Amino acid sequence: MRSASGDSSPVLPWLLIRQDGHGNRYRVGSYATRVEAEQIADRLGRRAGSGQRAGSGSGSGAGGDTDSYLVESRAPEGADRG
């Protein structure tokens, strides 16, 4: 899939976000498909020991130290323009 603007950079509409127990969010990566992003989220979740699936919630652990991995769709370019 290519950008609608005609440039040669690929469009990666699915974002993988890590959210810690305090609500801080960090972009981990961008992916072409939701399935690909969810597979990475599941793998990272298992590695971190969180046991949470992609998109499963805030990850608020008792000590505030639980990370969760969320998959979100990137807004289309120009969607915020009026």
Secondary structure, DSSP 8 states (H G I E B T S, - for coil): -B-TTS-S-B---EEEEEE-TTS-EEEEEEESSHHHHHHHHHHHHHHHT----TT------TTS---EEEEEE---TTTT--
